[in-house]
Amino acid sequence: MSMIRSILKTAVAAKVVQIASRELSKPENQRKLKEGLSKLSKQARRR
């Protein structure tokens, strides 16, 4: 039973990585990510 769970967890993790890489390759998502990171770094500098 634990082997089946392990296989399922691995498959789900692989699918998540696949979807994330597909979404990150889109230019609009790259722009949003850069804007979000710059916003976070500005907030961190203020502290």
N, CA, C, O and CB atoms as a CASP TS submission, in Angstrom:
PFRMAT TS
TARGET T0000
AUTHOR 0000-0000-0000
METHOD Language model
MODEL 1
PARENT N/A
ATOM      1  N   MET     1       0.819  -1.198   0.000  1.00  0.00           N
ATOM      2  CA  MET     1       0.000   0.000   0.000  1.00  0.00           C
ATOM      3  C   MET     1       0.860   1.258   0.000  1.00  0.00           C
ATOM      4  O   MET     1       0.550   2.227  -0.693  1.00  0.00           O
ATOM      5  CB  MET     1      -0.930   0.000   1.201  1.00  0.00           C
ATOM      6  N   SER     2       1.941   1.242   0.777  1.00  0.00           N
ATOM      7  CA  SER     2       2.785   2.435   0.818  1.00  0.00           C
ATOM      8  C   SER     2       3.525   2.627  -0.503  1.00  0.00           C
ATOM      9  O   SER     2       3.862   3.754  -0.868  1.00  0.00           O
ATOM     10  CB  SER     2       3.787   2.341   1.976  1.00  0.00           C
ATOM     11  N   MET     3       3.779   1.531  -1.220  1.00  0.00           N
ATOM     12  CA  MET     3       4.435   1.649  -2.521  1.00  0.00           C
ATOM     13  C   MET     3       3.520   2.354  -3.513  1.00  0.00           C
ATOM     14  O   MET     3       3.979   3.164  -4.318  1.00  0.00           O
ATOM     15  CB  MET     3       4.836   0.261  -3.057  1.00  0.00           C
ATOM     16  N   ILE     4       2.234   2.050  -3.458  1.00  0.00           N
ATOM     17  CA  ILE     4       1.260   2.703  -4.345  1.00  0.00           C
ATOM     18  C   ILE     4       1.190   4.188  -4.021  1.00  0.00           C
ATOM     19  O   ILE     4       1.168   5.020  -4.928  1.00  0.00           O
ATOM     20  CB  ILE     4      -0.146   2.051  -4.208  1.00  0.00           C
ATOM     21  N   ARG     5       1.154   4.524  -2.746  1.00  0.00           N
ATOM     22  CA  ARG     5       1.127   5.935  -2.339  1.00  0.00           C
ATOM     23  C   ARG     5       2.375   6.660  -2.817  1.00  0.00           C
ATOM     24  O   ARG     5       2.305   7.794  -3.291  1.00  0.00           O
ATOM     25  CB  ARG     5       1.002   6.056  -0.811  1.00  0.00           C
ATOM     26  N   SER     6       3.499   6.003  -2.690  1.00  0.00           N
ATOM     27  CA  SER     6       4.757   6.599  -3.125  1.00  0.00           C
ATOM     28  C   SER     6       4.743   6.865  -4.625  1.00  0.00           C
ATOM     29  O   SER     6       5.174   7.928  -5.073  1.00  0.00           O
ATOM     30  CB  SER     6       5.933   5.691  -2.760  1.00  0.00           C
ATOM     31  N   ILE     7       4.257   5.917  -5.391  1.00  0.00           N
ATOM     32  CA  ILE     7       4.180   6.080  -6.846  1.00  0.00           C
ATOM     33  C   ILE     7       3.221   7.212  -7.198  1.00  0.00           C
ATOM     34  O   ILE     7       3.516   8.024  -8.075  1.00  0.00           O
ATOM     35  CB  ILE     7       3.729   4.765  -7.522  1.00  0.00           C
ATOM     36  N   LEU     8       2.081   7.270  -6.524  1.00  0.00           N
ATOM     37  CA  LEU     8       1.111   8.334  -6.789  1.00  0.00           C
ATOM     38  C   LEU     8       1.680   9.704  -6.437  1.00  0.00           C
ATOM     39  O   LEU     8       1.491  10.663  -7.185  1.00  0.00           O
ATOM     40  CB  LEU     8      -0.177   8.085  -6.003  1.00  0.00           C
ATOM     41  N   LYS     9       2.369   9.803  -5.315  1.00  0.00           N
ATOM     42  CA  LYS     9       2.967  11.079  -4.920  1.00  0.00           C
ATOM     43  C   LYS     9       4.008  11.525  -5.938  1.00  0.00           C
ATOM     44  O   LYS     9       4.096  12.709  -6.266  1.00  0.00           O
ATOM     45  CB  LYS     9       3.604  10.968  -3.526  1.00  0.00           C
ATOM     46  N   THR    10       4.786  10.585  -6.431  1.00  0.00           N
ATOM     47  CA  THR    10       5.795  10.908  -7.439  1.00  0.00           C
ATOM     48  C   THR    10       5.143  11.395  -8.722  1.00  0.00           C
ATOM     49  O   THR    10       5.605  12.360  -9.330  1.00  0.00           O
ATOM     50  CB  THR    10       6.677   9.691  -7.727  1.00  0.00           C
ATOM     51  N   ALA    11       4.067  10.727  -9.135  1.00  0.00           N
ATOM     52  CA  ALA    11       3.365  11.122 -10.361  1.00  0.00           C
ATOM     53  C   ALA    11       2.747  12.505 -10.215  1.00  0.00           C
ATOM     54  O   ALA    11       2.811  13.314 -11.141  1.00  0.00           O
ATOM     55  CB  ALA    11       2.279  10.098 -10.712  1.00  0.00           C
ATOM     56  N   VAL    12       2.156  12.781  -9.073  1.00  0.00           N
ATOM     57  CA  VAL    12       1.548  14.091  -8.834  1.00  0.00           C
ATOM     58  C   VAL    12       2.624  15.175  -8.821  1.00  0.00           C
ATOM     59  O   VAL    12       2.431  16.247  -9.395  1.00  0.00           O
ATOM     60  CB  VAL    12       0.761  14.094  -7.500  1.00  0.00           C
ATOM     61  N   ALA    13       3.734  14.907  -8.181  1.00  0.00           N
ATOM     62  CA  ALA    13       4.825  15.882  -8.139  1.00  0.00           C
ATOM     63  C   ALA    13       5.371  16.155  -9.538  1.00  0.00           C
ATOM     64  O   ALA    13       5.680  17.300  -9.869  1.00  0.00           O
ATOM     65  CB  ALA    13       5.952  15.386  -7.221  1.00  0.00           C
ATOM     66  N   ALA    14       5.490  15.126 -10.352  1.00  0.00           N
ATOM     67  CA  ALA    14       5.982  15.306 -11.721  1.00  0.00           C
ATOM     68  C   ALA    14       5.014  16.154 -12.531  1.00  0.00           C
ATOM     69  O   ALA    14       5.434  16.997 -13.324  1.00  0.00           O
ATOM     70  CB  ALA    14       6.194  13.946 -12.406  1.00  0.00           C
ATOM     71  N   LYS    15       3.719  15.933 -12.334  1.00  0.00           N
ATOM     72  CA  LYS    15       2.711  16.713 -13.059  1.00  0.00           C
ATOM     73  C   LYS    15       2.751  18.173 -12.615  1.00  0.00           C
ATOM     74  O   LYS    15       2.621  19.069 -13.449  1.00  0.00           O
ATOM     75  CB  LYS    15       1.298  16.123 -12.836  1.00  0.00           C
ATOM     76  N   VAL    16       2.925  18.425 -11.342  1.00  0.00           N
ATOM     77  CA  VAL    16       3.013  19.794 -10.825  1.00  0.00           C
ATOM     78  C   VAL    16       4.213  20.510 -11.434  1.00  0.00           C
ATOM     79  O   VAL    16       4.108  21.669 -11.833  1.00  0.00           O
ATOM     80  CB  VAL    16       3.115  19.791  -9.281  1.00  0.00           C
ATOM     81  N   VAL    17       5.338  19.833 -11.507  1.00  0.00           N
ATOM     82  CA  VAL    17       6.536  20.429 -12.108  1.00  0.00           C
ATOM     83  C   VAL    17       6.289  20.730 -13.577  1.00  0.00           C
ATOM     84  O   VAL    17       6.701  21.778 -14.075  1.00  0.00           O
ATOM     85  CB  VAL    17       7.753  19.494 -11.951  1.00  0.00           C
ATOM     86  N   GLN    18       5.623  19.821 -14.270  1.00  0.00           N
ATOM     87  CA  GLN    18       5.327  20.013 -15.691  1.00  0.00           C
ATOM     88  C   GLN    18       4.428  21.232 -15.900  1.00  0.00           C
ATOM     89  O   GLN    18       4.691  22.051 -16.780  1.00  0.00           O
ATOM     90  CB  GLN    18       4.661  18.755 -16.276  1.00  0.00           C
ATOM     91  N   ILE    19       3.383  21.354 -15.108  1.00  0.00           N
ATOM     92  CA  ILE    19       2.457  22.484 -15.227  1.00  0.00           C
ATOM     93  C   ILE    19       3.164  23.787 -14.863  1.00  0.00           C
ATOM     94  O   ILE    19       2.983  24.799 -15.540  1.00  0.00           O
ATOM     95  CB  ILE    19       1.218  22.274 -14.323  1.00  0.00           C
ATOM     96  N   ALA    20       3.960  23.768 -13.807  1.00  0.00           N
ATOM     97  CA  ALA    20       4.668  24.979 -13.384  1.00  0.00           C
ATOM     98  C   ALA    20       5.640  25.447 -14.457  1.00  0.00           C
ATOM     99  O   ALA    20       5.732  26.644 -14.727  1.00  0.00           O
ATOM    100  CB  ALA    20       5.417  24.731 -12.070  1.00  0.00           C
ATOM    101  N   SER    21       6.358  24.527 -15.067  1.00  0.00           N
ATOM    102  CA  SER    21       7.312  24.945 -16.099  1.00  0.00           C
ATOM    103  C   SER    21       6.590  25.481 -17.322  1.00  0.00           C
ATOM    104  O   SER    21       7.073  26.409 -17.971  1.00  0.00           O
ATOM    105  CB  SER    21       8.221  23.779 -16.497  1.00  0.00           C
ATOM    106  N   ARG    22       5.438  24.907 -17.642  1.00  0.00           N
ATOM    107  CA  ARG    22       4.653  25.406 -18.776  1.00  0.00           C
ATOM    108  C   ARG    22       4.142  26.816 -18.495  1.00  0.00           C
ATOM    109  O   ARG    22       4.187  27.679 -19.371  1.00  0.00           O
ATOM    110  CB  ARG    22       3.470  24.462 -19.077  1.00  0.00           C
ATOM    111  N   GLU    23       3.662  27.049 -17.289  1.00  0.00           N
ATOM    112  CA  GLU    23       3.138  28.369 -16.938  1.00  0.00           C
ATOM    113  C   GLU    23       4.254  29.410 -16.852  1.00  0.00           C
ATOM    114  O   GLU    23       4.058  30.562 -17.236  1.00  0.00           O
ATOM    115  CB  GLU    23       2.384  28.302 -15.609  1.00  0.00           C
ATOM    116  N   LEU    24       5.419  29.011 -16.351  1.00  0.00           N
ATOM    117  CA  LEU    24       6.524  29.961 -16.224  1.00  0.00           C
ATOM    118  C   LEU    24       7.149  30.312 -17.563  1.00  0.00           C
ATOM    119  O   LEU    24       7.873  31.302 -17.669  1.00  0.00           O
ATOM    120  CB  LEU    24       7.581  29.403 -15.307  1.00  0.00           C
ATOM    121  N   SER    25       6.880  29.514 -18.583  1.00  0.00           N
ATOM    122  CA  SER    25       7.434  29.837 -19.901  1.00  0.00           C
ATOM    123  C   SER    25       6.615  30.904 -20.613  1.00  0.00           C
ATOM    124  O   SER    25       7.050  31.443 -21.631  1.00  0.00           O
ATOM    125  CB  SER    25       7.505  28.585 -20.763  1.00  0.00           C
ATOM    126  N   LYS    26       5.443  31.211 -20.092  1.00  0.00           N
ATOM    127  CA  LYS    26       4.592  32.236 -20.706  1.00  0.00           C
ATOM    128  C   LYS    26       5.093  33.624 -20.308  1.00  0.00           C
ATOM    129  O   LYS    26       5.347  33.878 -19.130  1.00  0.00           O
ATOM    130  CB  LYS    26       3.103  32.048 -20.281  1.00  0.00           C
ATOM    131  N   PRO    27       5.236  34.526 -21.287  1.00  0.00           N
ATOM    132  CA  PRO    27       5.791  35.862 -20.995  1.00  0.00           C
ATOM    133  C   PRO    27       4.986  36.661 -19.972  1.00  0.00           C
ATOM    134  O   PRO    27       5.573  37.350 -19.138  1.00  0.00           O
ATOM    135  CB  PRO    27       5.881  36.658 -22.268  1.00  0.00           C
ATOM    136  N   GLU    28       3.665  36.584 -20.017  1.00  0.00           N
ATOM    137  CA  GLU    28       2.870  37.375 -19.068  1.00  0.00           C
ATOM    138  C   GLU    28       3.076  36.886 -17.639  1.00  0.00           C
ATOM    139  O   GLU    28       3.057  37.682 -16.701  1.00  0.00           O
ATOM    140  CB  GLU    28       1.377  37.312 -19.434  1.00  0.00           C
ATOM    141  N   ASN    29       3.273  35.582 -17.470  1.00  0.00           N
ATOM    142  CA  ASN    29       3.527  35.061 -16.128  1.00  0.00           C
ATOM    143  C   ASN    29       4.933  35.419 -15.652  1.00  0.00           C
ATOM    144  O   ASN    29       5.143  35.647 -14.460  1.00  0.00           O
ATOM    145  CB  ASN    29       3.336  33.543 -16.103  1.00  0.00           C
ATOM    146  N   GLN    30       5.895  35.469 -16.570  1.00  0.00           N
ATOM    147  CA  GLN    30       7.242  35.897 -16.203  1.00  0.00           C
ATOM    148  C   GLN    30       7.220  37.347 -15.733  1.00  0.00           C
ATOM    149  O   GLN    30       7.897  37.700 -14.768  1.00  0.00           O
ATOM    150  CB  GLN    30       8.211  35.729 -17.393  1.00  0.00           C
ATOM    151  N   ARG    31       6.443  38.186 -16.414  1.00  0.00           N
ATOM    152  CA  ARG    31       6.339  39.595 -16.037  1.00  0.00           C
ATOM    153  C   ARG    31       5.722  39.727 -14.649  1.00  0.00           C
ATOM    154  O   ARG    31       6.216  40.482 -13.813  1.00  0.00           O
ATOM    155  CB  ARG    31       5.503  40.375 -17.073  1.00  0.00           C
ATOM    156  N   LYS    32       4.635  38.986 -14.407  1.00  0.00           N
ATOM    157  CA  LYS    32       3.979  39.042 -13.097  1.00  0.00           C
ATOM    158  C   LYS    32       4.926  38.580 -11.988  1.00  0.00           C
ATOM    159  O   LYS    32       4.947  39.156 -10.901  1.00  0.00           O
ATOM    160  CB  LYS    32       2.705  38.177 -13.099  1.00  0.00           C
ATOM    161  N   LEU    33       5.700  37.546 -12.269  1.00  0.00           N
ATOM    162  CA  LEU    33       6.635  37.029 -11.277  1.00  0.00           C
ATOM    163  C   LEU    33       7.718  38.057 -10.960  1.00  0.00           C
ATOM    164  O   LEU    33       8.059  38.263  -9.795  1.00  0.00           O
ATOM    165  CB  LEU    33       7.270  35.726 -11.772  1.00  0.00           C
ATOM    166  N   LYS    34       8.253  38.693 -11.984  1.00  0.00           N
ATOM    167  CA  LYS    34       9.280  39.722 -11.773  1.00  0.00           C
ATOM    168  C   LYS    34       8.722  40.888 -10.971  1.00  0.00           C
ATOM    169  O   LYS    34       9.390  41.402 -10.074  1.00  0.00           O
ATOM    170  CB  LYS    34       9.828  40.223 -13.118  1.00  0.00           C
ATOM    171  N   GLU    35       7.490  41.314 -11.293  1.00  0.00           N
ATOM    172  CA  GLU    35       6.876  42.414 -10.549  1.00  0.00           C
ATOM    173  C   GLU    35       6.663  42.033  -9.093  1.00  0.00           C
ATOM    174  O   GLU    35       6.917  42.834  -8.194  1.00  0.00           O
ATOM    175  CB  GLU    35       5.544  42.817 -11.187  1.00  0.00           C
ATOM    176  N   GLY    36       6.200  40.822  -8.861  1.00  0.00           N
ATOM    177  CA  GLY    36       5.974  40.363  -7.495  1.00  0.00           C
ATOM    178  C   GLY    36       7.257  40.281  -6.695  1.00  0.00           C
ATOM    179  O   GLY    36       7.293  40.667  -5.527  1.00  0.00           O
ATOM    180  N   LEU    37       8.315  39.779  -7.325  1.00  0.00           N
ATOM    181  CA  LEU    37       9.598  39.680  -6.627  1.00  0.00           C
ATOM    182  C   LEU    37      10.181  41.050  -6.326  1.00  0.00           C
ATOM    183  O   LEU    37      10.767  41.256  -5.263  1.00  0.00           O
ATOM    184  CB  LEU    37      10.586  38.872  -7.451  1.00  0.00           C
ATOM    185  N   SER    38      10.026  41.989  -7.253  1.00  0.00           N
ATOM    186  CA  SER    38      10.545  43.334  -6.985  1.00  0.00           C
ATOM    187  C   SER    38       9.756  43.995  -5.860  1.00  0.00           C
ATOM    188  O   SER    38      10.326  44.723  -5.048  1.00  0.00           O
ATOM    189  CB  SER    38      10.488  44.204  -8.259  1.00  0.00           C
ATOM    190  N   LYS    39       8.461  43.749  -5.809  1.00  0.00           N
ATOM    191  CA  LYS    39       7.635  44.300  -4.735  1.00  0.00           C
ATOM    192  C   LYS    39       8.073  43.727  -3.382  1.00  0.00           C
ATOM    193  O   LYS    39       8.182  44.457  -2.397  1.00  0.00           O
ATOM    194  CB  LYS    39       6.136  43.997  -4.990  1.00  0.00           C
ATOM    195  N   LEU    40       8.323  42.417  -3.345  1.00  0.00           N
ATOM    196  CA  LEU    40       8.769  41.794  -2.103  1.00  0.00           C
ATOM    197  C   LEU    40      10.137  42.316  -1.669  1.00  0.00           C
ATOM    198  O   LEU    40      10.371  42.546  -0.483  1.00  0.00           O
ATOM    199  CB  LEU    40       8.819  40.280  -2.263  1.00  0.00           C
ATOM    200  N   SER    41      11.031  42.502  -2.628  1.00  0.00           N
ATOM    201  CA  SER    41      12.363  42.986  -2.259  1.00  0.00           C
ATOM    202  C   SER    41      12.303  44.424  -1.755  1.00  0.00           C
ATOM    203  O   SER    41      13.066  44.797  -0.864  1.00  0.00           O
ATOM    204  CB  SER    41      13.319  42.889  -3.455  1.00  0.00           C
ATOM    205  N   LYS    42      11.411  45.232  -2.311  1.00  0.00           N
ATOM    206  CA  LYS    42      11.249  46.603  -1.820  1.00  0.00           C
ATOM    207  C   LYS    42      10.735  46.600  -0.387  1.00  0.00           C
ATOM    208  O   LYS    42      11.193  47.383   0.445  1.00  0.00           O
ATOM    209  CB  LYS    42      10.289  47.395  -2.728  1.00  0.00           C
ATOM    210  N   GLN    43       9.783  45.719  -0.100  1.00  0.00           N
ATOM    211  CA  GLN    43       9.244  45.633   1.257  1.00  0.00           C
ATOM    212  C   GLN    43      10.315  45.152   2.229  1.00  0.00           C
ATOM    213  O   GLN    43      10.379  45.622   3.365  1.00  0.00           O
ATOM    214  CB  GLN    43       8.027  44.693   1.297  1.00  0.00           C
ATOM    215  N   ALA    44      11.145  44.230   1.796  1.00  0.00           N
ATOM    216  CA  ALA    44      12.195  43.703   2.668  1.00  0.00           C
ATOM    217  C   ALA    44      13.238  44.774   2.960  1.00  0.00           C
ATOM    218  O   ALA    44      13.779  44.824   4.064  1.00  0.00           O
ATOM    219  CB  ALA    44      12.861  42.474   2.030  1.00  0.00           C
ATOM    220  N   ARG    45      13.524  45.620   1.994  1.00  0.00           N
ATOM    221  CA  ARG    45      14.513  46.686   2.199  1.00  0.00           C
ATOM    222  C   ARG    45      14.019  47.726   3.188  1.00  0.00           C
ATOM    223  O   ARG    45      14.816  48.324   3.911  1.00  0.00           O
ATOM    224  CB  ARG    45      14.850  47.360   0.875  1.00  0.00           C
ATOM    225  N   ARG    46      12.710  47.946   3.227  1.00  0.00           N
ATOM    226  CA  ARG    46      12.142  48.956   4.137  1.00  0.00           C
ATOM    227  C   ARG    46      12.289  48.550   5.589  1.00  0.00           C
ATOM    228  O   ARG    46      12.336  49.416   6.463  1.00  0.00           O
ATOM    229  CB  ARG    46      10.672  49.189   3.822  1.00  0.00           C
ATOM    230  N   ARG    47      12.364  47.267   5.868  1.00  0.00           N
ATOM    231  CA  ARG    47      12.407  46.792   7.259  1.00  0.00           C
ATOM    232  C   ARG    47      13.730  46.938   7.831  1.00  0.00           C
ATOM    233  O   ARG    47      13.942  46.588   8.992  1.00  0.00           O
ATOM    234  CB  ARG    47      11.995  45.385   7.370  1.00  0.00           C
TER
END
